[in-house]
């Protein structure tokens, strides 16, 4: 039986709260479907660069895990996000501002 999934809107709200408690500024730059939308996380390091993260299925652990898609100039990351939004209108995009690249995605409960 598949693992139950948390509604996207609930997950995003909890993630934003956790980021806020850690002192990391974060914003929803694209509001997707509240129930089943997928989520991308952009982490801007405030030096013109950024990284982009998506949640994928990890077949080795048989669980969902966050995968860093890209690390590049911020404008390249933004162009990639725009392409994904064109393909998936239900997509959520969260942007974090973190000079050291912290996303907290490795923490328990966020996969």
N, C-alpha and C positions, 0 to 999 in steps of 0.2 A: 504494500500500500504506500502511495507517495506521502512524503513528509508534508504536513499541513503548512501552508504559506500565509504569512501575515499580509494583510492588505497593504498595497503600496503607500497609500496616504498615511496609514498608521506608522509604518516603518520609517517614512521620511520625517514625520513629526518627532519620533523617538530619537532618530539620528541627529536631527537639528538640536534637540535638547541636550544630547550627550556632547555634541560639539560645543554648545554654549557653555556647559559646565566646565569644559576643558579650556575655555577662553579662546576658542577658535572661531572667528567670524565666518558665517556660512549663510548662503542665500539660496532660495529656490529661484532659478532663472528660467525654468520651464516646468509648468504644472501639468503632469500627465494624468492618466486615468487613476482615480482614487483606489480602485479595487485591484486591477491587474496590470497596471503600467510597470514597465521595467525602469531601472534607475541607472543613470550615469553620474559619476562624481568627478568633477574637475577640481584640481587643486592648483591654484595660482600661487607661485612662489614670490610674486611681486618684483621680479627682476626681468619680466618679459617672457618667462618660461612657465610651463604648466605641465601637469600630468593628467591623464584621463583613465578612469577606472570603470569597469563593468562587472556585474555579477554573472558568473558562468557556472555550469555544472562541472565539478571536478570528479572525473570518473575513477581516479585512484582512491579517493576517500569516500566516494558515493555521496557527496554533499555539495551544496552550493558554496562557492568561494569567490572572493574579489580578485580580479585579474587586472594588472596595469596594462592597458592597451597601448599607451603611447606616452612619451615624454618629449616635448618639442617646444618650439616657439608658441606662445599663447595664441597667436592668430591661426596657426595650423591646427591647434586643438579645437578652437572655435569653429573652424571650417569643417572639421570632422564631426563635431556635434551637430552642426547644421545639416550635414548629409544624413545623419542618423535620424534627426527629427523629420526630415522629408520622407523617410521610409517608415517611421513609426510615430504616428500622431499621439500615441498614448505614453510616450517617453517622458520621464521626469529627468531634470538636470539640476544637480546641486553644485554650487560653486563654493569652495572653501578658499580663504586667504590665509596662507601659512608659509612664512619664509623658509621654514625647515622642511616643508612638504608633509607635515603630519595630516593624516586623514582619519585616524582611529579605526580604519576598516579591518585591521588585524585583531581587534578586540573581540572578546566573546560576545555572542549575541547579535553581531552585525552581519553575519553571512546569511 
